[in-house]
Amino acid sequence: MKDLVLRVFILLSPPLMRKPLAEAILASRRKLSITISAM
């Protein structure tokens, strides 16, 4: 559900914002997966 909201937000955001936003989301997701695997 949260992913869907993020996807819609990315689609609606201006092109200039899209790339840093996507990178931030990917970075946070990577951090989350590292945290989970560390457990």
N, C-alpha and C positions, 0 to 999 in steps of 0.2 A: 504493500500500500504506500509506504513512504517512498519507495523507488519511483512509483508512478507520479507522485507529486513532484519529485525532483526532476523527472524527465520532462514533465509539462512545464516546469519552471525554466528549465534549460531551453526548451523550444520557444518559450515566450520572451526570454531575455534577448537583448540586442546582441548581434554577432560579436561585437568587441568584448562583451562580458562573457560570452559563451565559453571561450577557451580557458581563461583562468578559473571560471566556475567549475568546469568539468575537471580540471586538474586538481582543484581543491577537494572535490567529491572523491576522485580517485585516490588522492593522498589519504583522506580520512578513512576510506574503505580499506586501504592497504594497512593503515595503522591499526584498524579494528581487527583485521584478519591476523596480523602479527600478534596482537594482544591475545586473541583467542588461541592461537597456536602455542603461545608461550605458557598458557595455562595447562 
